[in-house]
Amino acid sequence: MRIVSLNCNGLRSAAKKGFFDWLAKSGADHVCLQETKAQPEDLADALFHPAGWHLHFHSAQKKGYAGVAIYSRRQPDLWVDNLGAPEFDGEGRYLEAQFGPLSVISLYLPSGSAGPERQASKDRFLEFFPEHLAKLRASGREVVICGDWNIAHTKLDLKNWRSNQKNSGFLPHERAWKDKLYGEWGWVDAYRSLHPTEEAEAYTWWSNRGNAWANNVGWRIDYQVISPSLKARLLSASVYKAERFSDHAPLIVDYAD
């Protein structure tokens, strides 16, 4: 089973850069997208509904903003796009596809980089989401949460970690929250489980400023966070950088069936 996560920074933009050509040959079973930046009516063209895929969009109420989607080779038993939190549901932050005992989730955690107001929203999400994570664990389901978490966990996860310790995405309380995610709350970082010491090849996002991409001055903020039972099924994890569809790169994880 191959699962892909990508913040596409606008699905229409990614399409123009060849995303759907790549999707057809990706070998993926499930593809979780974040920041689709589109309403369903914007995605009515057949290009966005390729044959052989089942899909669902959870768009933000605000046009051209946020939004998540899942493309799957299998028809889900159920789509879930409501967390019960209007602030985040209205921004299209969460979409879950259930397949028997497996849940594949696309998550777009708020970014706080635009200023104090957005950081406050991000912090409210960090306060709210652990209860939902606990419900997922208690359900007994096998869970893969794919997404742009907008937090680099440790200094291995971004190039310029020293100069970013006071910036959103690498703030002490954000990293402490990730410590709890993988510690007290019992979740597993799929990529880091397979590559415990790797730095540069793990980056999934590069600023459009300067020559960040060319110099590989990146951040690892896109993760597949999995329930512990799936750890033994991890086969490989990689970041696809041969083509660019976005300022993020696809995170590809293969699981034994």
Buried (B, 14 or more C-beta within 10 A) or exposed (E): BBBBBBBBBBBBBBBEBEBBEBBEEBEBBBBBBBBBBBBBEBBEEEEBEEEEBBBBBBBBEEEBBBBBBBBBEBEBEEBBBEBEBEEBBEBBBBBBBBBEEBBBBBBBBBBBEEEEEBBEBBBBBBEBBBEEBEEBBEEEBBBBBBBBBBBBBBBBBBBBBEEBEEBBBBBEEBBEBBEBBBEEBEBBBBBBBBBEEBBEEBBBBBEEEEEBBEEBBBBBBBBBBBBEEBBEBBEEBBBBBEEBBBBBBBBBBBBEE
